[in-house]
Amino acid sequence: MVTGWPNQEIATARMWIDNIAQQAQWFKAVLEEAREAEQYNKDSRDFYYSLRDAIMAMSEDCVQLRKYIIANKDKLESFAFYDSEVMFLEKRVEALEILIVNPGVTKEEAVAEQIKGICTRVDDGDTFYIGERLIRMAGTDAPEGGTKRGEVAGKVLSDLILGKEVDVRIDNHTPFDTYGRVLGVPYVEDQNISLEMVSRCMAEVNTKFGKHHFVDGVEFRQAADKCVMGWPLTGEVEIVSDPPKATVWIDGKDVGERTPAKVRLSIGIHQVVVFKTGYGAVHDSFTVKEPRKTELPPYKLQKIGVDAGLVEVHVDPMEAQAIVSAGGSVQGIAPVILELSTMEFSDIDVWADGYSGEVISVKPLLGRIVKVSVELKKQ
């Protein structure tokens, strides 16, 4: 066979090198087409699926070429030359791979327009994970996670979806963004989470990714119109009790007012404890959904017998989320109010994951709140 090269082995190696170089040129041309399509909000996913397949093929060609020149090194004019040529191609393929988007959606998922799974992590107010897959919420744009506003938005999104099964609706035409992240509208049961974040003033309407089947622009803008206000976003909550003059704790802290108490709280879920000497403590949770007044139903405090007193249990560190029990029954997560007999000492057990458990003995006083603090030590 006449090839123009000294032998068949050299001809094969040179042809292989030229072929990979031509693939690289084709790759760059297709990449430019994909980016041009994105500038006009056109569907670019088929470009990226093709590029992903091409880069895998080019990588395999480099592997096989290297094996070939090693196996035929004695028949090549200069092994060092061909070794350097392969190394150059390998580096070039690696550089091209960095340039392409790795689609976070398979073709099958894009056609089905749906991904389901448990939310395992929330990064900020518009990005989260299902398993190891990063999801970017369509139709919204939340503040950056490192900012104060972003922290609030991230907490709200966590309350809505973290640990829950999420149904992400994908537009078949734009199933992922320019970074390869899945682009979709998350639902928890029948609740549109993207719309909910806008309604709660946690995110703005964002159409920079183009149109989306599951984003109703009019509906989103109407929700956003109610949120023309400054940050930080807080809402007023009035807490009423029967009888009045009760102490109020919110998120483990005394608000400094007795019922009826009016407090301003950040958007999100809050824990409340209402208690008064001679009455049983009431524990509850509520959500401040928007920067407006939240009306809670009155808390009815039950009068306790004369042989019972209140013990206020605090734990250091508070973030340990320590569980408190008395009389063999779990009373809650510290800080917590216990109703215990004034006739005898009662054992209070406190424990938390990663800490050594503690047991304290306390005898309440009639008509007074006994405050105790338990220091937990890491195991």
CORGIKA-V848753 format. One record per residue. N is the residue number from 1. PSI is psi in degrees with one decimal (999 if undefined). OMEGA is omega in degrees with one decimal (* if undefined). Layout:
BEGIN
N_PSI_OMEGA + N_PSI_OMEGA
END
This chain:
BEGIN
1_127.2_-179.3 + 2_121.7_-177.3 + 3_-16.4_-174.7 + 4_-6.7_178.2 + 5_156.1_-175.5 + 6_-34.7_179.3 + 7_171.3_-176.5 + 8_-34.8_-177.7 + 9_-42.2_178.1 + 10_-42.2_-179.8 + 11_-43.2_179.6 + 12_-44.2_-179.8 + 13_-44.6_-179.7 + 14_-40.9_178.9 + 15_-39.7_179.6 + 16_-43.8_179.4 + 17_-45.9_180.0 + 18_-38.8_-178.7 + 19_-43.8_179.3 + 20_-39.2_178.7 + 21_-39.3_177.4 + 22_-38.6_176.2 + 23_-39.1_179.3 + 24_-40.2_177.6 + 25_-43.1_177.3 + 26_-41.9_-179.2 + 27_-47.8_-179.1 + 28_-37.1_179.4 + 29_-43.2_178.9 + 30_-37.8_178.5 + 31_-40.4_177.2 + 32_-39.8_177.2 + 33_-41.8_-179.8 + 34_-44.5_-178.5 + 35_-33.5_176.0 + 36_-39.4_178.0 + 37_-40.4_-179.0 + 38_-34.0_179.8 + 39_-25.9_-179.5 + 40_19.9_179.5 + 41_36.0_176.5 + 42_160.0_-178.8 + 43_120.7_-178.5 + 44_3.3_-171.6 + 45_-37.7_-179.2 + 46_-34.0_175.1 + 47_-47.0_-175.1 + 48_-35.2_175.2 + 49_-41.5_178.8 + 50_-42.1_-179.3 + 51_-37.5_178.3 + 52_-43.3_178.0 + 53_-39.2_-178.0 + 54_-41.6_-178.1 + 55_-34.1_176.4 + 56_-40.5_179.1 + 57_-41.8_179.7 + 58_-39.5_178.9 + 59_-42.1_179.4 + 60_-37.6_177.5 + 61_-39.8_178.8 + 62_-39.5_178.9 + 63_-47.8_-178.0 + 64_-37.3_178.3 + 65_-42.6_178.6 + 66_-41.9_177.3 + 67_-38.8_-177.7 + 68_-46.7_-177.0 + 69_-30.4_175.9 + 70_-42.1_-178.8 + 71_-26.0_-176.5 + 72_26.7_-175.1 + 73_-30.8_-178.1 + 74_-18.2_-177.4 + 75_-4.4_178.7 + 76_148.1_-178.6 + 77_-43.0_-178.5 + 78_106.2_179.5 + 79_-38.1_-178.9 + 80_-38.2_179.3 + 81_-49.7_-177.4 + 82_-34.2_177.0 + 83_-42.6_179.3 + 84_-34.6_178.2 + 85_-43.7_178.8 + 86_-41.6_179.2 + 87_-40.6_177.6 + 88_-44.3_179.6 + 89_-39.8_178.4 + 90_-44.1_178.9 + 91_-37.5_-179.8 + 92_-41.8_178.4 + 93_-41.3_177.6 + 94_-41.6_179.5 + 95_-40.9_179.2 + 96_-36.5_-179.5 + 97_-34.9_179.0 + 98_-30.9_-175.1 + 99_-23.1_-174.3 + 100_154.5_173.4 + 101_132.2_174.8 + 102_101.8_-173.1 + 103_130.0_179.7 + 104_2.6_-177.4 + 105_133.8_174.0 + 106_163.5_178.1 + 107_-38.2_-179.0 + 108_-41.6_179.5 + 109_-38.2_179.3 + 110_-40.9_178.7 + 111_-40.8_179.5 + 112_-18.7_179.7 + 113_40.3_-176.8 + 114_138.8_170.5 + 115_135.4_178.9 + 116_148.4_176.3 + 117_176.7_-179.5 + 118_132.9_176.1 + 119_118.5_-176.0 + 120_-15.1_-176.5 + 121_144.7_175.2 + 122_123.1_-179.7 + 123_-42.8_178.9 + 124_-158.8_-173.8 + 125_-2.4_178.3 + 126_7.4_175.9 + 127_140.5_-179.4 + 128_175.4_-177.9 + 129_141.4_163.7 + 130_108.2_-170.7 + 131_-123.7_178.2 + 132_5.8_-173.8 + 133_127.3_-177.0 + 134_130.9_-178.9 + 135_131.0_173.3 + 136_122.6_-177.7 + 137_131.8_178.9 + 138_147.2_174.0 + 139_-3.8_-176.8 + 140_160.8_175.2 + 141_109.8_-177.7 + 142_160.0_177.5 + 143_154.5_-178.4 + 144_144.8_-173.9 + 145_-28.1_-177.6 + 146_-6.2_-179.7 + 147_165.0_178.2 + 148_-43.9_179.0 + 149_-40.1_-179.8 + 150_-36.5_178.0 + 151_-42.0_179.1 + 152_-46.1_-179.2 + 153_-40.9_178.9 + 154_-38.3_178.6 + 155_-40.8_179.8 + 156_-45.2_179.4 + 157_-38.0_177.4 + 158_-43.9_178.7 + 159_-32.0_-175.8 + 160_-36.2_-169.5 + 161_-19.7_-173.0 + 162_127.7_179.5 + 163_2.1_-178.3 + 164_159.3_175.0 + 165_127.6_-176.6 + 166_134.2_176.4 + 167_108.0_-178.1 + 168_119.4_-179.9 + 169_124.1_-174.8 + 170_137.0_172.7 + 171_123.2_-177.0 + 172_-26.8_-177.8 + 173_-29.0_178.4 + 174_70.9_-175.9 + 175_-15.3_177.5 + 176_159.9_-178.5 + 177_-173.0_-175.2 + 178_-10.7_176.5 + 179_2.6_-180.0 + 180_-1.8_179.7 + 181_145.3_175.0 + 182_130.7_-179.8 + 183_112.6_-176.7 + 184_174.0_178.6 + 185_116.4_-178.9 + 186_140.1_174.7 + 187_138.1_167.9 + 188_108.9_-169.0 + 189_-118.3_-177.9 + 190_8.9_-176.3 + 191_121.8_176.2 + 192_107.5_-173.4 + 193_-36.1_177.1 + 194_-47.5_179.6 + 195_-37.2_179.7 + 196_-40.2_179.1 + 197_-37.3_176.3 + 198_-42.2_-179.1 + 199_-33.6_-179.9 + 200_8.2_178.3 + 201_26.9_179.2 + 202_-11.9_-178.5 + 203_155.5_176.6 + 204_162.3_176.4 + 205_134.0_-177.2 + 206_119.8_179.4 + 207_22.7_-176.0 + 208_-16.4_178.2 + 209_5.2_-179.0 + 210_-172.0_-179.4 + 211_154.0_-179.4 + 212_133.0_-176.9 + 213_-36.0_-170.8 + 214_14.0_175.9 + 215_111.9_175.7 + 216_102.9_-175.4 + 217_-40.1_-179.5 + 218_-46.4_-179.6 + 219_-41.9_180.0 + 220_-42.8_-179.4 + 221_-36.9_177.4 + 222_-39.1_177.3 + 223_-38.5_-178.2 + 224_-29.4_-178.8 + 225_-24.4_-179.2 + 226_-2.9_-172.6 + 227_29.9_177.5 + 228_86.3_-177.3 + 229_168.2_-176.0 + 230_174.6_176.5 + 231_163.9_-4.3 + 232_148.0_-177.8 + 233_121.5_177.7 + 234_160.7_175.9 + 235_151.7_179.3 + 236_133.7_179.2 + 237_130.7_176.6 + 238_126.8_-178.4 + 239_120.9_-176.2 + 240_143.5_177.9 + 241_158.3_174.4 + 242_110.1_2.5 + 243_165.3_179.3 + 244_-172.3_179.4 + 245_31.5_179.3 + 246_152.1_177.2 + 247_142.8_-178.1 + 248_124.8_170.4 + 249_136.7_172.9 + 250_124.2_-177.9 + 251_39.6_174.8 + 252_5.6_-178.5 + 253_141.9_176.1 + 254_125.5_-177.4 + 255_-9.8_176.7 + 256_5.8_177.5 + 257_154.3_174.3 + 258_153.2_-177.6 + 259_143.2_-2.5 + 260_127.9_-176.4 + 261_135.5_175.8 + 262_122.8_-177.9 + 263_152.2_175.2 + 264_129.1_-175.6 + 265_152.6_178.2 + 266_156.2_176.3 + 267_134.1_178.7 + 268_-169.7_-177.2 + 269_136.7_-179.7 + 270_150.5_177.1 + 271_136.4_-178.7 + 272_141.6_172.3 + 273_126.0_178.2 + 274_125.1_-177.6 + 275_157.9_179.6 + 276_143.5_-179.4 + 277_129.4_179.9 + 278_-3.4_-178.4 + 279_153.4_177.9 + 280_144.4_179.7 + 281_144.7_177.2 + 282_126.8_177.8 + 283_138.8_-178.1 + 284_165.7_172.0 + 285_149.0_179.1 + 286_164.2_-177.6 + 287_128.7_170.8 + 288_109.3_-171.9 + 289_-27.9_-175.4 + 290_160.9_-177.5 + 291_57.2_176.7 + 292_176.2_-177.3 + 293_130.7_176.2 + 294_124.5_-178.9 + 295_118.6_178.0 + 296_147.3_176.2 + 297_151.3_-179.9 + 298_141.7_176.8 + 299_119.0_179.9 + 300_116.4_179.8 + 301_129.5_-179.3 + 302_129.6_179.9 + 303_135.0_180.0 + 304_161.4_-177.8 + 305_165.5_-176.7 + 306_-11.7_-179.0 + 307_15.2_179.9 + 308_143.7_177.5 + 309_170.2_-176.8 + 310_136.1_175.5 + 311_124.5_-177.8 + 312_113.8_-174.4 + 313_122.0_174.5 + 314_155.2_-179.7 + 315_140.2_175.7 + 316_119.2_5.0 + 317_147.0_-177.2 + 318_-33.0_-177.2 + 319_-3.1_179.0 + 320_-16.8_-179.8 + 321_50.7_-174.9 + 322_141.4_178.1 + 323_133.7_-177.9 + 324_132.5_177.7 + 325_155.0_178.0 + 326_138.7_-179.1 + 327_26.7_179.7 + 328_7.0_-177.5 + 329_131.6_178.7 + 330_129.9_-177.9 + 331_-19.5_179.8 + 332_-170.1_179.5 + 333_130.6_-177.7 + 334_144.7_1.0 + 335_145.7_-175.7 + 336_153.2_176.9 + 337_127.5_179.2 + 338_143.1_173.5 + 339_111.1_-174.8 + 340_157.9_-178.8 + 341_138.9_176.4 + 342_-2.2_-175.3 + 343_-16.0_-175.5 + 344_166.9_175.1 + 345_142.2_178.1 + 346_139.6_177.5 + 347_132.0_177.7 + 348_121.9_179.6 + 349_134.2_179.3 + 350_127.6_177.5 + 351_157.0_179.9 + 352_152.8_178.3 + 353_130.2_177.5 + 354_1.2_-179.4 + 355_154.1_175.0 + 356_139.7_-179.1 + 357_154.1_179.3 + 358_144.9_175.5 + 359_127.1_177.1 + 360_152.0_179.7 + 361_125.8_-173.9 + 362_141.5_173.5 + 363_110.5_-179.1 + 364_161.1_177.3 + 365_137.3_-179.3 + 366_127.3_175.9 + 367_4.3_-179.9 + 368_157.0_176.5 + 369_119.4_178.1 + 370_121.6_-179.1 + 371_128.6_178.2 + 372_147.7_178.3 + 373_130.4_-178.0 + 374_124.8_179.0 + 375_120.9_-179.5 + 376_141.5_179.9 + 377_136.7_178.6 + 378_142.5_178.6 + 379_999_*
END
